[in-house]
Amino acid sequence: AMNRLAKLAARWIGIRGFSIGIDDVKPSPELEQEKQNRMDSGYAKCDERIANFEKGTLDLQPGCNAEQTLEAEVLGVLSAVREAAGNACLDALPKLNAPLIMALCGSK
């Protein structure tokens, strides 16, 4: 009886999505385009900050010199881009996506 139950449980888990296929982790073309747009926008903001730094017109943050201010601002922009891209990925995934379910449940 236990052997049949183990086989049934394995088949149920396989059907319900606790196995991962390439389609579960491959982003859609729309998501790829959205990610690229966000990255292009973020890189443009970073380029603007770098240009201001090179011209000497970068507004300094309190207690920071120009290099520290540039580093902080670029890191902030890139962090926002990463966060926005991650949120876009989460929004694009279906609710029953197996890797998403495993990540939310704390599976390793």
N, C-alpha and C positions, 0 to 999 in steps of 0.2 A: 504494500500500500504506500509506503514512504517513497519507493522508487517511482511509482506512477505520479505521486504528488510532486516530486522533484522535477520530473519531465514536464508536467503541466505548468508548474511555476516558471520554468525556464522558457517554455513556449509563450506563456502569457507576457513575461517581461520582454521577450523579443518582439512580440506583436505590438505591445503598448509603447514601445519607443525607448527602451533602455539599452539600445544598441545604437551606435553612431555610424552613419554613412557620410559620404562626401557631400551629399546634398544638404545634410544638416548643418554644415559649417561653411558652405560656399555662399558668398554674398551675391545678391541679385545685381544685375547691371545698374538698376536705379540707385541702389545703395552705394555701389562703387562710384557712381557719378556724384552723388551727394557728398560722399567722403572727399572726393577730389576737389569739389567746389569749396568745401570747408577748409581744406588744406591750402588751396590757392589763396583764399581770403586771409588766412592766418599768416601765410608766408609773405603776402603783400604788406600786412601790418608790421611784421618783423622787419622787412626791407625798409619800410618808412622810418621805423625807430632807428635802424642802423644808419640810414641817411642823415637823420637829425643828429645822431651822435657824431658822425664824421664832419658835419657842418658846424658842430658846437652849439646847436639850438635845442638840444634835448633838455627838457625840464628835469632838474635833479630832484630826487626824492630826499626827504630830510635824513641827514646823517650819512648820505651816500655820495661817492664821487661819480663821475660820468660813467665809468666802466661798470660799477656796481649797479647803477640805475639802469643801464642798458641791459645787463644780465637779468635783473629782476623783472623788467618789463617784457623781455623776450620770453623768459620762462613762464610768465603769467599768460601771455598770448598763446604759447604752445600748449600749456596746460588746459586752457579753455578750449582749444581746438581738439585736443585728445578727449576731453570730457564730452564735447558736443558730438564727436564721431562715435564715441561709446554709447551715448544715449540714442543716437540715430540707429545704431545696430540693434540695441535692445527694442526699440520701437518697431523695427522691421521684422524681427523674429516672430514667428507664430507662437501662440501661447503654449502649445504642446511640443515645442522643439526640445528634443532629448538633451542636447548639451546644455541648454538654458535651464532645464529642470534640474539636471545634475549639479550645475553651478549654484543655483539658488538653494538647493538642499544641502550644500556643503560637501558634495562628493569630490573626491580627488582623482 
